[in-house]
């Protein structure tokens, strides 16, 4: 048995990509798409891209098995912990054969079995239940004292199954809201002028839903995403991703993009604002109060809820940690979370 799971909390549950259909197969397997025959299982290190899946499906593959990892998922310590990692991902809806993710170590075992016996067989039993359910979004608000119709909005997505991504963002935002209410009720801080909104839900769609439904005017959007990774365990540090600015058009040293990668920014569409400066000062203040804290900033790259605000001309930034070698894998578990790191990032975000 290479991988299996029985309970939703089991680590190996990420071996099923979102949208994979159910199915059972026991068949010979090919290690290369070019060698794949009808009825066989394709086993590969490459990511299950749409083009690969469609080609395998057209050949008549019984299933596709992938041990893909991103380049930044390689263990930076040299201890090769990534060999046990299973990447979680999404495949296109409508694929007709089961698609399964495995670890690099399992891939090696399968490869060795195939080399020893080209007639060796691989068995998969993929049980998936499809259902339609309400998409729930939780919104909490501290109503502003004199500008209640203007809102500063902080969002954190709940659907990704990792501890760093994104249980840390969810927990940090929840504790921030709870703490602020407690301080306000005890009269230990001044009541905010604008309304503070806290949102938990499905990434992107939670922000879209609130923006479409609210009667308040959003002034600022903040994304609480991956806020507690341990630098010792993962290699990640606290980062601030700025809005699209000149540094995203042409980065100049020491400004650099993360391994996540650059997205194109049109210089003619830049609208200056001071949000990134405020957020950077908040990080610096927490670092000073903590007698040192390693943080950085980088140009806009996109791909979280801050993009939904930016698309509607609302200033927005992202608080996160990268490069986390366990990102989007089964290794993103609670022992990779540093509670002090989570507290510092949450305080900086709430201070912003």
C-alpha positions in Angstrom: 0.0 0.0 0.0 1.5 3.3 -1.1 -1.1 5.8 0.0 -4.5 5.5 1.7 -6.9 7.5 3.9 -10.0 6.8 5.9 -10.8 10.0 7.7 -11.0 13.6 6.4 -8.1 14.6 8.6 -5.7 12.0 7.3 -2.6 13.4 5.5 -3.0 11.4 2.4 -6.4 12.8 1.6 -4.8 15.5 -0.5 -3.9 12.8 -3.1 -7.4 13.4 -4.7 -7.3 16.6 -6.7 -10.4 18.8 -6.7 -12.7 17.6 -9.5 -11.3 14.1 -9.8 -14.0 11.6 -10.6 -14.4 8.3 -8.8 -13.2 5.1 -10.3 -11.3 1.8 -9.8 -8.5 0.4 -11.8 -6.0 -2.4 -11.6 -3.8 -2.4 -14.7 -0.3 -2.3 -16.1 1.2 1.2 -16.0 3.4 3.3 -18.2 6.0 5.8 -17.0 5.8 8.0 -20.1 2.8 9.4 -22.0 4.4 8.4 -25.3 4.4 4.8 -24.3 0.9 4.7 -22.9 -1.5 2.1 -24.2 -5.3 1.9 -23.9 -6.4 0.6 -20.5 -3.1 1.4 -18.8 -2.4 3.8 -15.9 -0.1 6.7 -16.7 2.4 7.4 -13.9 4.5 10.6 -14.2 6.4 13.2 -12.3 5.0 16.1 -14.4 1.9 18.0 -13.3 -1.4 16.7 -14.6 -2.0 19.6 -17.0 -5.1 19.9 -19.1 -3.3 19.0 -22.3 -1.7 15.9 -20.7 -5.0 14.7 -19.2 -6.9 15.2 -22.4 -4.2 13.3 -24.4 -4.2 10.4 -21.8 -8.0 10.3 -21.9 -8.0 10.2 -25.7 -5.7 7.2 -25.6 -8.0 5.5 -23.2 -6.0 5.6 -20.0 -7.6 3.9 -17.0 -6.2 6.6 -14.6 -3.4 9.2 -14.2 -1.0 9.3 -11.3 1.3 12.3 -10.7 4.1 13.0 -8.3 4.4 16.6 -9.3 6.0 19.3 -7.0 6.9 22.9 -7.6 10.5 23.8 -7.7 10.1 25.7 -4.4 8.7 22.6 -2.7 12.2 21.1 -2.5 13.4 20.9 1.1 15.9 23.7 1.6 17.7 21.9 4.4 18.9 19.0 2.3 17.0 16.5 4.5 14.8 15.6 1.5 11.5 15.9 3.5 9.8 16.7 0.2 10.1 13.1 -0.9 7.1 12.4 1.4 5.1 15.3 0.1 1.8 14.9 -1.8 0.9 18.0 -3.7 -2.8 19.1 -3.6 -4.2 20.6 -6.7 -7.2 21.1 -9.0 -7.9 19.5 -12.3 -10.4 20.6 -14.9 -14.0 19.7 -14.3 -15.2 17.0 -16.7 -12.1 14.7 -16.7 -13.6 11.1 -17.1 -10.8 9.1 -15.4 -9.4 9.2 -11.8 -6.4 11.4 -11.3 -4.3 10.8 -8.2 -1.4 12.7 -6.6 1.4 10.7 -4.9 4.7 11.4 -3.2 8.1 11.4 -5.0 9.1 8.5 -2.8 6.1 6.5 -4.0 6.9 7.4 -7.5 10.4 5.9 -7.1 8.9 2.7 -5.7 6.6 2.4 -8.7 9.5 3.2 -11.1 11.6 0.5 -9.5 8.8 -2.0 -9.8 8.3 -1.2 -13.5 12.0 -1.6 -14.1 12.1 -5.0 -12.4 8.9 -6.2 -14.2 7.3 -4.2 -17.1 4.2 -6.3 -16.6 3.8 -5.1 -13.0 0.3 -3.8 -12.2 -0.9 -0.8 -10.1 -4.3 -0.7 -8.3 -6.3 2.4 -7.5 -9.6 2.6 -5.6 -10.9 6.2 -5.8 -14.1 6.8 -3.9 -15.6 10.3 -4.5 -19.0 11.6 -3.5 -20.5 14.6 -5.4 -23.1 16.8 -3.9 -24.4 20.4 -4.2 -24.3 22.4 -0.9 -24.6 26.1 0.0 -21.4 28.0 -0.2 -21.2 29.7 3.2 -19.5 32.9 3.9 -19.1 34.4 7.4 -19.0 38.1 7.9 -18.4 40.0 11.2 -18.4 43.8 11.5 -17.4 46.3 14.1 -19.5 49.3 13.1 -17.6 52.6 12.8 -18.4 55.4 15.2 -18.8 58.3 12.7 -18.2 56.8 9.2 -20.1 53.5 9.5 -20.8 53.4 5.7 -17.1 53.2 4.9 -15.3 49.8 5.5 -11.9 48.5 6.0 -12.2 44.8 5.1 -9.9 41.9 6.1 -10.5 38.4 4.5 -9.2 34.9 5.1 -10.0 31.9 3.0 -11.0 28.6 4.7 -11.0 26.1 1.8 -7.4 25.1 1.6 -6.5 22.1 3.8 -3.1 23.2 5.1 -2.1 24.4 8.6 0.0 27.3 7.2 -2.3 27.7 4.2 -4.6 28.7 5.5 -5.5 27.7 9.1 -3.0 30.3 10.3 -4.7 33.1 8.4 -8.1 32.0 9.6 -7.1 31.7 13.2 -5.1 34.9 13.3 -8.0 36.9 11.9 -10.5 35.3 14.2 -8.4 36.0 17.3 -7.8 39.6 16.0 -11.5 40.2 15.8 -12.2 38.7 19.2 -9.4 40.6 20.8 -10.5 43.9 19.3 -14.1 43.5 20.5 -12.7 42.7 24.0 -10.5 45.8 24.0 -13.4 48.0 22.8 -15.8 46.7 25.3 -13.3 47.3 28.1 -12.6 50.9 26.8 -9.0 50.1 26.3 -8.9 51.5 22.8 -10.7 54.2 20.8 -13.7 53.0 18.8 -12.7 52.9 15.1 -14.1 55.7 12.9 -14.8 53.4 9.9 -16.5 50.0 10.0 -14.1 47.1 10.3 -15.3 44.0 8.4 -13.9 40.5 8.9 -14.7 37.8 6.3 -14.1 34.0 6.2 -15.1 31.9 3.2 -14.0 30.5 -0.2 -11.0 32.3 -1.6 -11.8 35.0 -4.2 -15.6 34.2 -4.1 -15.9 35.4 -0.5 -14.6 38.8 -1.5 -16.7 38.9 -4.7 -19.8 38.0 -2.7 -19.2 40.7 -0.1 -18.4 43.4 -2.7 -21.5 42.5 -4.7 -23.8 42.5 -1.7 -22.6 45.2 0.6 -24.1 48.7 0.9 -20.9 50.0 2.5 -18.1 51.6 0.5 -14.9 49.6 0.8 -11.9 51.8 1.5 -9.2 49.2 2.0 -8.9 45.4 1.5 -6.4 43.2 3.5 -5.8 39.5 2.8 -4.8 37.3 5.8 -3.1 34.3 4.0 -0.4 32.0 5.3 0.5 34.1 8.4 2.2 31.7 10.8 4.8 29.6 9.1 7.9 28.7 11.2 11.0 29.9 9.5 13.0 27.1 11.1 10.7 24.4 9.8 9.7 25.8 6.4 12.2 28.5 5.4 9.5 31.1 5.0 9.5 34.6 6.4 6.7 37.2 6.8 6.0 39.1 3.6 4.0 42.1 2.5 2.9 42.0 -1.1 2.3 45.6 -2.3 -0.3 46.8 -4.7 0.7 47.1 -8.4 3.3 49.9 -8.4 6.4 50.8 -10.4 8.3 48.0 -8.7 6.0 45.5 -10.3 6.5 47.0 -13.7 10.3 47.0 -13.4 11.8 45.7 -10.1 15.0 47.5 -9.1 17.4 46.1 -6.5 16.8 45.3 -3.7 13.2 44.8 -4.8 12.7 41.2 -6.2 9.8 38.9 -6.9 9.3 35.8 -4.9 9.5 32.3 -6.5 5.7 32.6 -7.0 6.5 34.7 -10.0 5.9 38.0 -11.8 2.6 39.0 -13.3 2.3 41.7 -16.0 1.5 45.2 -14.8 0.5 48.1 -17.1 2.3 51.3 -16.0 -0.5 53.5 -17.4 -3.0 52.0 -15.1 -1.2 52.5 -11.8 -3.1 54.5 -9.2 -0.9 55.6 -6.3 -2.0 55.2 -2.6 -0.2 54.9 0.7 -1.6 51.6 1.9 1.6 49.6 1.4 3.6 52.2 3.4 1.1 51.9 6.3 1.3 48.1 6.2 5.1 48.2 6.1 5.3 50.5 9.0 3.0 48.2 11.0 5.4 45.3 10.3 8.4 47.5 11.4 6.6 48.5 14.6 5.9 44.9 15.6 9.5 44.0 14.8 10.7 46.9 17.0 8.4 45.9 19.8 9.5 42.3 19.5 13.2 43.3 19.5 13.7 42.0 16.0 11.6 40.2 13.5 12.6 39.1 10.0 10.1 40.5 7.4 10.2 41.7 3.8 8.1 43.2 1.1 7.9 42.6 -2.6 6.1 43.8 -5.8 2.6 42.6 -6.6 2.2 39.1 -7.9 -1.4 38.3 -7.3 -3.6 35.2 -6.8 -5.4 35.8 -3.5 -8.3 37.9 -2.3 -6.5 41.2 -2.5 -6.8 40.9 -6.3 -10.6 41.2 -6.0 -10.3 44.5 -4.3 -7.6 45.8 -6.7 -9.8 44.9 -9.7 -12.5 47.2 -8.3 -10.0 50.1 -7.6 -9.9 49.5 -3.9 -6.4 49.7 -2.3 -5.4 46.2 -1.0 -2.3 44.3 0.2 -1.5 40.7 1.1 0.1 39.5 4.3 1.7 36.1 3.8 4.8 33.8 4.2 6.9 32.4 1.4 8.9 30.4 0.3 7.4 27.6 2.4 8.6 24.3 1.0 5.5 22.5 2.3 3.2 24.9 0.5 0.2 23.2 -1.1 1.4 19.7 0.1 0.5 17.1 2.7 3.5 18.4 4.8 1.7 21.6 5.6 0.7 20.5 9.1 0.5 22.0 12.6 4.1 21.3 13.6 5.2 23.7 10.8 3.3 26.6 12.6 5.1 29.0 14.9 2.6 30.6 17.3 4.8 33.6 17.9 5.1 34.2 14.2 1.4 33.9 13.8 0.8 36.4 16.7 3.2 38.9 15.2 1.8 38.8 11.7 -1.8 39.0 13.0 -0.9 42.0 15.2 0.8 43.8 12.2 -2.2 43.1 10.0 -4.7 44.3 12.6 -2.5 47.4 13.3 -2.7 48.2 9.6 
